[in-house]
Amino acid sequence: MLEVFKDLIAYFKERKKMWLLPIVLILVFIGLIMIFGLVTGLTPFIYPFF
């Protein structure tokens, strides 16, 4: 899993696409919020952010 992020960052650096990095990070963060919101009891604490 960590290798995927290393490869992704290396791709961004090589292709000069560093502007994509914030978009990817936001999508990963939203995905993690959705997963943890459905699986754990954190759902009532996540609702105010949406």
N, C-alpha and C positions, 0 to 999 in steps of 0.2 A: 504494500500500500504506500509506503514511504517513497519507493522508487518511482511511482507514478507522479508524485509531486515533484521529485527531482527532475524527472524527464520533462515535465511540463514547464518548469522554470527554465531549464536549459533550452527548450524550444523557444520560449519567449525571448530569452537573451540573444539567441542566434538569429532569429528572424526579426528582431527589433519590434516586437509586439508587446512591449511592457504595459501598454494601455489596456490590454485584455486581463491582466492580473487582478485588478479590483473587481471586475465583473465576475470572474471565476470564483474569487473568494466570497463574494456576496451570495452567489448561488450555492456554494458549499455550506455557508452559514445558515441560509434559509432551509436547506435540506436537513441539516442537523437539528434545527429547531423543530421541524416537522416530525422527524423521527423521534426525538426525545419527548415531544408533546404528545404523541400518540402512545408511546410505550410506558412512560413513567407518570407519576402523579404531579408533574410540573405544569400540566395544562392550565389550571386556574391562574398560575403566575405568568404564563406566556400571553394570555388573552389581552391584557392591557397594552401590549406592544403592537397589536394589529388593529 
